Amino acid sequence: MSRALLITGATGKQGSSVINALLAKKTDFLLLAATRNKESPTAKKLASKSSNIKLIQGDLDSIPALFKAAKQAAGTVPLWGVYSVQLSMGKDVTLEGEVRQGKGLIDESIKAGIKHFVYSSVDRGGDEKSWKDATVVPHFKTKHEIEHYLRDSTADGKSPMNWTILRPTAFMENLEPGFATKVFLTMIRDTLKDKPLQWTATEDIGFFAAEAFTDPQTWGKQAISLAGDELTFAQLNEAFEHAIGGPAGTTFGLLGKALKYGVAELGTMVNWFRDEGYGADLAKVRQLNPAAKTMEQPGTSSSPHSWQPRLNSQSKMATPVGTDTEDAVSSSSHQEDNILNPAMLGTSSFPQFSKLPPELQRFVMSKLFIINRESRSVAKRFYRVHIPCRYVHMTSRREGILYFNPELDIIHIFEWWYFPELAHDVWKLDPLHVGIVNLAQQTYNGDEDDEDDDIDDDSWYTDPAPSDLSELQGAIKRLKRVIFVFRGVSDPGTRNSRDTGDREGLAWYINPSVPVKTHVPIFQTMAQDPRAMGEFLDGMNPVELVKLRDVVEDWFEHLERWDLEINPEVLYQFMVSYSEGDPVIIDREDAVAWLEAEMEAKASELSRSSKGRKNVGVAAKKILEQNATPAFGFWLSPLEALHILNDIDNAEEQIRDFTLVLRKQFNRYTPQLCLSHLPDYNPKYLSTYEY
């Protein structure tokens, strides 16, 4: 062995890949593998690969001591090269520390007479742009600073040390199966949308580092950006299908947003992916390394960190919904249940979870606030408005705190006269003074026969006292999104319809395409319903849709009465669903029970129809014979789908005309589908007390 190389981060993903690549080239280098703990199983396994590997214990906070240990281990073999990589993020890792370690390693290498220095950095837009642009991403800036320090320290004859800079893009290995990967991919999907992202396998970083050490003349004073693949999220999904037999795992968009906004640096980086992005020359990389890995060709490295995706046990949903597919490997995964809502990956690692007492299950489920001080602190910063309140569920009442994120959370109100005061209180409690910007307001049909609708027939809105008008005006001016919550039919299900023995007169049979509302406030949104839904309005009472139009007009009339101009930037929508069943649906078991009862009732009605009960009617029979995978949640449609009601004296003709146009509008403005979060267990309430 004629020369020695000091490999920092030797037991990590990059360092071990460099060592593997050098071993594969059968070089005569003595490989000094730096590690914090020589006795760790990972370190011992690395050393067992070759007699050319010697373990060096040390860290980059004591660089002179590390070099001293390296020289002692090398003996008479000259210390010739250094591979430099520093952590950017993690426990006890700081940006200042990364810069200090990076520059310190350069200084000590020059002092020790190192001949070739390979630095692992990050791409910032391409080979040339990376020199000029530090970017807005903090841990990209640190590497830009270290790169320039390396170049300047060896320029103009200051040092004969040669160098190579490798600038990888996003690591494929970071997509190892797990919940954290799902949340990250969700953030990528929702932020980048159709923009591609470049990816690198650490195995390829090892390849280029080995090339630089074995051919320093060619690679001297060179910086190259590395990427083996460039994919949109849709293409990434397809690559996952080919490589591991399943789509790229994602989760609820809310969690991706929580990660993006809760961890500021990640949010900044993903926004940079969207606005600027990596710029590696894939053709150049593949010319230099024809074996550069793509997403469908995971690394073959024997490194314990190499990306080895495995096909997880999954329960497929009855209807494919693309990127919203979820793993369903919980302790009671209901593989036979044909509902559109994805099952949640939750308690599979602890199959006995369902046997715990409900009190203990609730304790576990509210882990966001009770794991430790750090998690509580992050959660409280994200849900920055803390409102003392009383939680009421049926006969249960509990004092607690409502944790509220103004930008993301939607306030659903059932009584208008409480709204101005609530909105003002939230605005005062919000340190950023954003307040309520997303409002959902329940609409009522005002039927005289409906005892539950004890609402003034003239208007749902109450005028404030003159002294409170400014408070109301301020609350409405802050709104950016207004949703009219529409109870589209009577109670869900044929079994609960207003029914006579022969179903005489109108009876609104359930359309299986219309989502069923649950008692769960968490949902994920799909751009459109993936099911073949047939006629949107079959089984929905057109009279109530007319009344919804009246409520909307009433809202705008009151805006004028309150001296408020209509803001064209406010997003107006209306929500359509069947109202909650009896009992209310709060988890997957409730949904399945509801579905089973509904199927039984549907079979009964079809049987009645087949026996010649003419009162069932052609339209009702058409609805009963429809097959669509049930969805639990609601539709969201733009207000444009509700056209103006024509002024016609004949009420029946007016409704018929309204319905005909409405069908065209619904086909033109396809509603979004919002699916309720239905894991195997949802507590009826979560404790918001801290322990």
Beta strands, then each sheet from edge to edge (+ up, - down):
strand 1: 3-7
strand 2: 29-35
strand 3: 53-57
strand 4: 79-84
strand 5: 116-120
strand 6: 162-168
strand 7: 170-171
strand 8: 197-200
strand 9: 222-226
strand 10: 229-231
strand 11: 385-393
strand 12: 396-404
strand 13: 411-413
strand 14: 438-442
strand 15: 481-487
strand 16: 523-526
strand 17: 571-577
strand 18: 633-638
strand 19: 672-676
sheet 1: 3+ 2+ 1+ 4+ 5+ 6+ 9+
sheet 2: 7+ 8+ 10-
sheet 3: 11+ 12-
sheet 4: 13+ 14+ 15+ 17+ 18- 19+ 16-
end
